[in-house]
Amino acid sequence: MAEIVCPSCAAVNRVPPEKPAESARCGKCRQPLFTGEPAELSGADFEKHVTRNSIPVVVDFWADWCGPCKMMAPEFRNAAQAMEPNVRFVKLDTEAAPDQAAAHGIRSIPTMILFSGGREVARQSGAMPAGQIVQWVREAARG
């Protein structure tokens, strides 16, 4: 049974292996668990998404004032569409959650961190096109 954190309300859902993940809905808010869009996280729900999802989680640490972050946003979205439901893509605004950024040693943005089982598996700084993001995640997840 996979645990999937809802991108809308952060409730932890148990999804049986025989149920298609693409059509799974949150038991609490009834929203889809996978939308093909990166979830916008707050500092408060960051830990839950990273530690409670059974699937790998890619976090894009970004800020609104960052030009390369804005350039990479549609690429990150395209990578999410290509890899969900096998990987969760989320975004964390470093201006809104400076404690999380500091705790993870974010020195430049955009920085992506791949988490699996609550642990950091890989890190990549700098804007990348969707194809490179997908390739980086696949290679790092094999690890």
KAMOLIN-V336991 format. One record per residue. N is the residue number from 1. RES is the residue in one letter. SS is DSSP state (2 for helix, 1 for strand, 0 for the rest). PHI is phi in degrees with one decimal (* if undefined). OMEGA is omega in whole degrees, 0 to 359 (* if undefined). Layout:
BEGIN
n:N res:RES ss:SS phi:PHI omega:OMEGA
n:N res:RES ss:SS phi:PHI omega:OMEGA
END
This chain:
BEGIN
n:1 res:M ss:0 phi:* omega:180
n:2 res:A ss:1 phi:-86.9 omega:172
n:3 res:E ss:1 phi:-100.6 omega:180
n:4 res:I ss:1 phi:-128.5 omega:179
n:5 res:V ss:1 phi:-85.3 omega:181
n:6 res:C ss:0 phi:-67.7 omega:178
n:7 res:P ss:0 phi:-71.4 omega:181
n:8 res:S ss:0 phi:-91.1 omega:186
n:9 res:C ss:0 phi:-121.9 omega:178
n:10 res:A ss:0 phi:68.1 omega:174
n:11 res:A ss:0 phi:-73.9 omega:178
n:12 res:V ss:1 phi:-88.1 omega:182
n:13 res:N ss:1 phi:-114.9 omega:174
n:14 res:R ss:1 phi:-99.8 omega:182
n:15 res:V ss:1 phi:-113.7 omega:179
n:16 res:P ss:0 phi:-65.7 omega:183
n:17 res:P ss:0 phi:-60.9 omega:181
n:18 res:E ss:0 phi:-80.6 omega:180
n:19 res:K ss:0 phi:-89.4 omega:178
n:20 res:P ss:0 phi:-64.0 omega:183
n:21 res:A ss:2 phi:-60.7 omega:182
n:22 res:E ss:2 phi:-59.7 omega:182
n:23 res:S ss:2 phi:-103.9 omega:182
n:24 res:A ss:0 phi:-68.6 omega:178
n:25 res:R ss:1 phi:-123.2 omega:180
n:26 res:C ss:0 phi:-67.6 omega:178
n:27 res:G ss:0 phi:-70.1 omega:182
n:28 res:K ss:0 phi:-91.8 omega:186
n:29 res:C ss:0 phi:-103.6 omega:178
n:30 res:R ss:0 phi:69.2 omega:177
n:31 res:Q ss:0 phi:-80.2 omega:178
n:32 res:P ss:1 phi:-63.1 omega:177
n:33 res:L ss:0 phi:-78.1 omega:178
n:34 res:F ss:0 phi:-132.1 omega:183
n:35 res:T ss:0 phi:-122.1 omega:185
n:36 res:G ss:0 phi:79.6 omega:179
n:37 res:E ss:0 phi:-115.9 omega:174
n:38 res:P ss:0 phi:-63.0 omega:178
n:39 res:A ss:1 phi:-80.0 omega:176
n:40 res:E ss:1 phi:-87.0 omega:183
n:41 res:L ss:1 phi:-101.3 omega:168
n:42 res:S ss:0 phi:-101.5 omega:177
n:43 res:G ss:2 phi:-59.7 omega:184
n:44 res:A ss:2 phi:-68.8 omega:182
n:45 res:D ss:2 phi:-99.2 omega:180
n:46 res:F ss:2 phi:-57.3 omega:183
n:47 res:E ss:2 phi:-59.3 omega:180
n:48 res:K ss:2 phi:-62.0 omega:180
n:49 res:H ss:2 phi:-64.8 omega:183
n:50 res:V ss:2 phi:-73.6 omega:186
n:51 res:T ss:2 phi:-95.9 omega:187
n:52 res:R ss:2 phi:-101.7 omega:177
n:53 res:N ss:0 phi:-72.5 omega:176
n:54 res:S ss:0 phi:-75.9 omega:180
n:55 res:I ss:0 phi:-98.7 omega:177
n:56 res:P ss:1 phi:-61.1 omega:181
n:57 res:V ss:1 phi:-125.1 omega:176
n:58 res:V ss:1 phi:-103.7 omega:180
n:59 res:V ss:1 phi:-105.8 omega:173
n:60 res:D ss:1 phi:-98.7 omega:175
n:61 res:F ss:1 phi:-86.1 omega:189
n:62 res:W ss:1 phi:-146.1 omega:173
n:63 res:A ss:0 phi:-148.2 omega:184
n:64 res:D ss:0 phi:-64.2 omega:182
n:65 res:W ss:0 phi:-81.3 omega:187
n:66 res:C ss:0 phi:-88.1 omega:180
n:67 res:G ss:2 phi:-59.7 omega:178
n:68 res:P ss:2 phi:-60.0 omega:178
n:69 res:C ss:2 phi:-63.3 omega:180
n:70 res:K ss:2 phi:-66.8 omega:178
n:71 res:M ss:2 phi:-65.8 omega:183
n:72 res:M ss:2 phi:-82.0 omega:185
n:73 res:A ss:2 phi:-52.0 omega:179
n:74 res:P ss:2 phi:-67.6 omega:178
n:75 res:E ss:2 phi:-68.6 omega:178
n:76 res:F ss:2 phi:-62.7 omega:177
n:77 res:R ss:2 phi:-62.7 omega:179
n:78 res:N ss:2 phi:-63.6 omega:177
n:79 res:A ss:2 phi:-64.5 omega:177
n:80 res:A ss:2 phi:-61.4 omega:180
n:81 res:Q ss:2 phi:-63.5 omega:181
n:82 res:A ss:2 phi:-75.9 omega:189
n:83 res:M ss:2 phi:-108.1 omega:177
n:84 res:E ss:0 phi:-70.1 omega:11
n:85 res:P ss:0 phi:-95.8 omega:182
n:86 res:N ss:0 phi:-83.4 omega:180
n:87 res:V ss:1 phi:-140.5 omega:176
n:88 res:R ss:1 phi:-96.0 omega:176
n:89 res:F ss:1 phi:-109.0 omega:181
n:90 res:V ss:1 phi:-136.3 omega:179
n:91 res:K ss:1 phi:-122.9 omega:177
n:92 res:L ss:1 phi:-129.6 omega:179
n:93 res:D ss:1 phi:-74.9 omega:184
n:94 res:T ss:0 phi:-68.3 omega:177
n:95 res:E ss:0 phi:-74.8 omega:181
n:96 res:A ss:0 phi:-84.3 omega:182
n:97 res:A ss:0 phi:-134.5 omega:183
n:98 res:P ss:2 phi:-63.9 omega:179
n:99 res:D ss:2 phi:-64.8 omega:179
n:100 res:Q ss:2 phi:-66.7 omega:179
n:101 res:A ss:2 phi:-61.2 omega:180
n:102 res:A ss:2 phi:-65.9 omega:181
n:103 res:A ss:2 phi:-62.5 omega:181
n:104 res:H ss:0 phi:-103.4 omega:174
n:105 res:G ss:0 phi:63.8 omega:180
n:106 res:I ss:0 phi:-75.1 omega:182
n:107 res:R ss:0 phi:-108.8 omega:177
n:108 res:S ss:0 phi:-143.0 omega:179
n:109 res:I ss:0 phi:-130.8 omega:359
n:110 res:P ss:0 phi:-73.3 omega:172
n:111 res:T ss:1 phi:-129.7 omega:176
n:112 res:M ss:1 phi:-108.3 omega:174
n:113 res:I ss:1 phi:-124.6 omega:175
n:114 res:L ss:1 phi:-96.9 omega:177
n:115 res:F ss:1 phi:-110.6 omega:174
n:116 res:S ss:1 phi:-141.1 omega:182
n:117 res:G ss:0 phi:61.6 omega:179
n:118 res:G ss:0 phi:83.2 omega:182
n:119 res:R ss:1 phi:-113.0 omega:176
n:120 res:E ss:1 phi:-70.2 omega:180
n:121 res:V ss:1 phi:-104.9 omega:183
n:122 res:A ss:1 phi:-157.2 omega:181
n:123 res:R ss:1 phi:-142.9 omega:180
n:124 res:Q ss:1 phi:-144.5 omega:176
n:125 res:S ss:1 phi:-104.4 omega:179
n:126 res:G ss:0 phi:101.7 omega:180
n:127 res:A ss:0 phi:-70.7 omega:180
n:128 res:M ss:0 phi:-138.1 omega:173
n:129 res:P ss:0 phi:-73.8 omega:184
n:130 res:A ss:2 phi:-53.5 omega:182
n:131 res:G ss:2 phi:-60.0 omega:178
n:132 res:Q ss:2 phi:-71.3 omega:177
n:133 res:I ss:2 phi:-61.6 omega:180
n:134 res:V ss:2 phi:-60.2 omega:180
n:135 res:Q ss:2 phi:-62.5 omega:179
n:136 res:W ss:2 phi:-61.1 omega:180
n:137 res:V ss:2 phi:-62.7 omega:181
n:138 res:R ss:2 phi:-61.0 omega:180
n:139 res:E ss:2 phi:-66.9 omega:181
n:140 res:A ss:2 phi:-68.9 omega:181
n:141 res:A ss:2 phi:-69.8 omega:177
n:142 res:R ss:2 phi:-69.5 omega:178
n:143 res:G ss:0 phi:25.5 omega:*
END
